[in-house]
Structure formats: C-alpha cells, structure tokens
Amino acid sequence: MADLEIRIEAYLVDVIRSTGIPGLAAAVVSDGELVYLRAFGVRRLGADDLLTPEHVFHFASVSKPFVATAIAQLVESGDLRLEDRVAEVVPYFKLADERYREITIRQILDHTSGMPDVEDYEWHNPQFDTGAAERYVRSMASRSLLSAPGSKRQYSNLAFDALGDVIAKVSGVDFEQHIRSRIFQPLAMKNSSFIHAEIEESLRTTGHVGKPARVSAVYPYNRRHAPSSTLNSSVADMTHWIRANLNRGVLDGHRILRDESYDLLWTPSTPIPNETMAVGLSWFLGERSGIRVVAHGGGDTGFRTQILLAPEIASGIVLASNWDGTDADALTLGILDLILDARDQLDPNKPHIAPPPSLP
C-alpha cells in the first residue's frame, strides 16, 4: 500500500497547489486498514499554526448520517418506527399545511417529507441553550410544504432539525448527549461534538470564504441546526466512524448498530418515479467503476467536507477543508479512483483505471 499512499499524497498536493486551498485534512481506509492520514496547510490564514489530522472542522451536512444512525438505534430498541408520523411523536410539530400530519420519520430521512429548506441559519446570531431545538421546531408552524409527503425528493435541512428534537424527546436526553453517549464514546471519537463550545481551543479551525480564500467572519454554529449541520470532528476521529460503518456497526468490540440496520440505511428508500439518484436513510447511494458507493457531503460558510464508503472493498475516505471553495466531492472520487486502480494492478485481468486528472 506504500505506492497508494504516495499516489494519494501527490494527487492532493497537486490539487492544493493549483487551487489555493488554505487547509485540508484527509484519511483513507483501504481493505479495512488505515492507509493514509495527513493534513496540509494552516488552521487560519495569517497565522503559523499548521493543520494536523487531529484538528477539528465543521462537517456541516455530514451530520445527517449520525442522525440516521441515532434513529436506527431507537428503531432497534423499539422506541420508534420508521413509519411513525412525526406529529404523533412530537405533538407541537406543525406546519402551515394540514398534510404535515402525514410526514413520517422515514420521509425526513430520505428527503421526501415535502418540507422546505432553511432560509437563514443565523450563524451571526447563534443560540446555545438546551431549549433551542424545541423552540425551532415550534417556529416551523409558519412554514408551508413544497409537495405532498412521499411524492418528491427535496433536500431539507429544516426537516432534519426537526428529527433532532424527535431523538431528544424519545430518548429522554438532548440530541447532542444522545450522539455523545451512543456514538462518539463507544467509537472513541474523543474530539468530536455537536456543540462547538465543547471543542478545545487548540483544536479548532477557522473557515475561509471567497477566491482567493480569506478568513470568514463567522463560524457556522447554531444549536437549533445541530442535527442538520453542526458536527464538529477531525479526520482522525472520523476514521473510527468509517471503520465502524464498514464493519456494519462494530469497532474494537463496541457495537453501535445491529448488522441488519445497514440494510435499512444503505438500501434505496422511498421510490420516486423517473428519479436517477438513489437515497437510503440520509446516505446517498451510487457506484463508481462498478463498485457500490455510500456517501454524504457537507458545505457551509467557510467549510467543505465529504465522507465516502465503498463497503464491498472495505474502503472509505474522509476529507475536510477550511475553505468553501474546495471541491471535496471531486477530491474524494479522485482518491477512490486511485484505490481502485491500485487494486486493479494487483489483478492484471481487471481493466486499468486511469489516475484522476488534477482539478482546474
């Protein structure tokens, strides 16, 4: 795997130099083994602090698979069903459209709830208290549906924010505490939190915006958007998350999900006529060179992230950048191509996959 490391390194260095990325961290698992863990650049432009794989980034919508995992845990325990209606679980969940009563847990997870998206995250005016989630759900009463539940796929951060309050009310603890005790702690993700204030100052990174990159005026945190957007983690910690998912819920003897729950998470959910994109429970599903791919990206002010799993070859990639001009999706696919190419070279009967080109 030494050659694979060298090729990944060369690929990332080339892209960083050509695009001006201020900071990037990456980790790669191949055939179940951690084969690459590296950080490039700085925590903040104008400062001398170099990034390490332990530094913490805002992972944005990569938060959503953690929500799906928490829901799956509650389904396993019998406390929830995917077909439960949200309004029956949280009675104060209402929208300005009577069809809201039909919205199910599954429909939120696979983005078929018909709910609109967030209009303003208020990163400049964040809320920090434990009541932020419930207040936000109650404030949704003025929003209207965009389509009938189950009829159309429309990405909704608003809907996932409602699910966070569902998790809190069903589990009896705050959403952030549920994730901490049921996912982060069992997987030894010691520097991860959905509450930014809990991240050590020495591990924090600063976001960058614009081209060329400049320091962002805000860090994207607001507790009311924790479920959809506020995962704070490092690529070092996220390697634990990758390995646990590739092992279908188990890492170092600790199980966060039953094996069969992955058949729910990674199987296309609500079918939509004429749709080309497959979606499981929060995860986006596809293939690359005939290999099944399970992925989710994230992007908010100053940050871009991506996690990609290829379960059939026990491989996974996580990228985090503190610049919202970074094409994390293209970078991740480029690394996957390198992994597949390295595997093909071990078997001369397989077709060769050319290395990915540098991004413009």
Rosetta blueprint (number, residue, H / E / L):
1 M L
2 A H
3 D H
4 L H
5 E H
6 I H
7 R H
8 I H
9 E H
10 A H
11 Y H
12 L H
13 V H
14 D H
15 V H
16 I H
17 R H
18 S H
19 T H
20 G L
21 I L
22 P L
23 G E
24 L E
25 A E
26 A E
27 A E
28 V E
29 V E
30 S E
31 D L
32 G L
33 E E
34 L E
35 V E
36 Y E
37 L E
38 R E
39 A E
40 F E
41 G E
42 V E
43 R L
44 R L
45 L L
46 G L
47 A L
48 D L
49 D L
50 L E
51 L L
52 T L
53 P L
54 E L
55 H L
56 V E
57 F E
58 H E
59 F L
60 A E
61 S H
62 V H
63 S H
64 K H
65 P H
66 F H
67 V H
68 A H
69 T H
70 A H
71 I H
72 A H
73 Q H
74 L H
75 V H
76 E H
77 S L
78 G L
79 D L
80 L L
81 R L
82 L L
83 E L
84 D L
85 R E
86 V H
87 A H
88 E H
89 V H
90 V L
91 P L
92 Y L
93 F L
94 K L
95 L L
96 A L
97 D L
98 E H
99 R H
100 Y H
101 R H
102 E H
103 I L
104 T E
105 I H
106 R H
107 Q H
108 I H
109 L H
110 D L
111 H L
112 T L
113 S L
114 G L
115 M L
116 P L
117 D L
118 V L
119 E L
120 D L
121 Y L
122 E L
123 W L
124 H L
125 N L
126 P L
127 Q L
128 F L
129 D L
130 T L
131 G L
132 A H
133 A H
134 E H
135 R H
136 Y H
137 V H
138 R H
139 S H
140 M H
141 A H
142 S H
143 R L
144 S L
145 L L
146 L L
147 S L
148 A L
149 P L
150 G L
151 S L
152 K L
153 R L
154 Q L
155 Y L
156 S L
157 N H
158 L H
159 A H
160 F H
161 D H
162 A H
163 L H
164 G H
165 D H
166 V H
167 I H
168 A H
169 K H
170 V H
171 S H
172 G L
173 V L
174 D L
175 F H
176 E H
177 Q H
178 H H
179 I H
180 R H
181 S H
182 R H
183 I H
184 F H
185 Q L
186 P L
187 L L
188 A L
189 M L
190 K L
191 N L
192 S L
193 S E
194 F L
195 I L
196 H H
197 A H
198 E H
199 I L
200 E L
201 E H
202 S H
203 L H
204 R E
205 T L
206 T L
207 G L
208 H E
209 V E
210 G L
211 K L
212 P L
213 A L
214 R E
215 V E
216 S L
217 A L
218 V L
219 Y L
220 P L
221 Y L
222 N L
223 R H
224 R H
225 H H
226 A H
227 P H
228 S H
229 S H
230 T E
231 L L
232 N E
233 S E
234 S L
235 V H
236 A H
237 D H
238 M H
239 T H
240 H H
241 W H
242 I H
243 R H
244 A H
245 N H
246 L H
247 N L
248 R L
249 G L
250 V E
251 L E
252 D L
253 G L
254 H E
255 R E
256 I L
257 L L
258 R L
259 D L
260 E L
261 S H
262 Y H
263 D H
264 L H
265 L H
266 W L
267 T L
268 P L
269 S L
270 T L
271 P L
272 I L
273 P L
274 N L
275 E L
276 T L
277 M L
278 A E
279 V E
280 G L
281 L L
282 S L
283 W L
284 F E
285 L E
286 G E
287 E E
288 R E
289 S L
290 G L
291 I E
292 R E
293 V E
294 V E
295 A E
296 H E
297 G E
298 G E
299 G E
300 D E
301 T L
302 G L
303 F E
304 R E
305 T E
306 Q E
307 I E
308 L E
309 L E
310 A E
311 P H
312 E H
313 I H
314 A L
315 S E
316 G E
317 I E
318 V E
319 L E
320 A E
321 S E
322 N L
323 W L
324 D L
325 G L
326 T L
327 D L
328 A H
329 D H
330 A H
331 L H
332 T H
333 L H
334 G H
335 I H
336 L H
337 D H
338 L H
339 I H
340 L H
341 D H
342 A H
343 R H
344 D H
345 Q H
346 L H
347 D L
348 P L
349 N L
350 K L
351 P L
352 H L
353 I L
354 A L
355 P L
356 P L
357 P L
358 S L
359 L L
360 P L
